[in-house]
């Protein structure tokens, strides 16, 4: 089962995050990721959160992954978004044809939160800038709760346009970059 886990940093926790870098990577070494990496401030420099899209056996394992993580345990994060997710592209971020360094634009995490009839279930026709894409689902995988995408785009507004905006209660766009050990 695939899960999207987005830990949002607590204000003022950057020094603690940096101190725990090796503990975070050591913890995540044993997991199979579809994508991972930090979200960043608008200047693209300061981490604001950590995204992990991970394959796990069940919802209990996903909760353990999210809440046993060293940064969470130490208080780096202020909250956690944890949802079932479906890999609509069928690949990992390392298989993204655009590579790890975008030639045009920046990388973004786009999270659309909705209710009611599912929106944007089909992958957009132009996949060339999509790193990851899929629906956010309830724990049982049956109810659509939104859509998440990692993509390359020239601007946050163009990244947001990957979703049908009037179908969502809210849409968040965060600068994002490939993560893992350096």
HELIX and SHEET records of a PDB file:
HELIX    1   1 UNK A   14  UNK A   19  1                                   6    
HELIX    2   2 UNK A   21  UNK A   28  1                                   8    
HELIX    3   3 UNK A   59  UNK A   68  1                                  10    
HELIX    4   4 UNK A   70  UNK A   74  1                                   5    
HELIX    5   5 UNK A   93  UNK A   95  5                                   3    
HELIX    6   6 UNK A  156  UNK A  160  1                                   5    
HELIX    7   7 UNK A  165  UNK A  167  5                                   3    
SHEET    1   A 9 UNK A   2  UNK A   9  0                                        
SHEET    2   A 9 UNK A  47  UNK A  55 -1                                        
SHEET    3   A 9 UNK A  32  UNK A  40 -1                                        
SHEET    4   A 9 UNK A 170  UNK A 176 -1                                        
SHEET    5   A 9 UNK A 106  UNK A 113 -1                                        
SHEET    6   A 9 UNK A 144  UNK A 153 -1                                        
SHEET    7   A 9 UNK A 130  UNK A 137 -1                                        
SHEET    8   A 9 UNK A  77  UNK A  85 -1                                        
SHEET    9   A 9 UNK A   2  UNK A   9 -1                                        
END                                                                             
